[in-house]
């Protein structure tokens, strides 16, 4: 039996998220179906670095699975891609030690969020960026983002539905850059809570419109209560960009 | 009654082409449905500058229609976009004389074709560029494209299904440029036959792989027979980019 680490990319538009759910099309179930077929209907389990929600994309999600098949690494990529649907692609696959775990060994993640700043909607971007038609004060958003940098209890920026107890996380990098009509948010951290990036973006947007002062971020963090933060930004702008391992 | 000229953009992935067909989802039928609803179920006919096939996109398709509704031009854009599905967007609308005709008054068109030159498929580009994994001699393709420039009988580059008799067209501009992993073809001409751009691209690809010499373009033009040209390139890389009027 050999364990494999596999980096995948997917367009989340057509999936009810990453994680397997009964009667729903999910990334995990599509990959398990292909692997199970390759193993003569012996079920192969796939573990991901974490979930992504319905409509959320991945440029570098990491999964692992075990297989006894004597297939070289490069042939694995070709075999999987020939059987997977077109909205999932395997980017790379490598043999790892049996102790490797996509989720427990992850030491950090990068998420990106794309806003399309335009009064006119673009049919080619509708699934891939959140169209935002109102003016934004990006300097104020950058100022606010500096209060998020570092180690904090992010309870206020976490869906109330979460079951995780420890909500202290460290944001190691957070920046906002304009690329044409796109405003790109980059978040690198040691871990992110459920909906955390989308709530961070939603709150920064409220700073950008002037509805909140940049400094309010400090109060929101202190409250440790989801109700004080902004709205959850839509899923279509969010990408799990990279997962970091030692 | 006022005639309106309207520039629209659409992601062709979800449509069975531009032109209305029974029991199929088409761009024309979606727009007519919205206009008919706005006119209290009195059917409004829409005329386009030409058809686009299933899967073909438009960045600047032009249509016209007539309406007695006293709506200012900018309000028309907002009203239509609020009712149209997300894969069609109205970019602009303007009042024109009742003699304007989107098809008969068009004096030229620009089409673009995007090739994604990569061994790895990209889930985010699958509907928007044709992924091509083999090496191409782009200089040879450029040389071949120069033989297409100008006025020719393009019978060899036209689907045998066409009913048009006169197959003489003028290509006023044809160029190939690399943008990262994308090879972009631009075609500007006074008119294009059915499938012409896709057959031109498919034939240029055969020059790029070395299967044909650039000069063979001259022989193919002379044959005036579809069977001598290359394959029809897939629809997903093609965009109706602009329609020109006086």
Interface residues (C-beta under 8 A of the other chain):
Chain A: X9 X10 X11 X57 X81 X86 X87 X88 X89 X91 X120 X121 X122 X123 X124 X126 X128
Chain B: X9 X10 X11 X57 X81 X86 X87 X88 X89 X91 X120 X121 X122 X123 X124 X126 X128
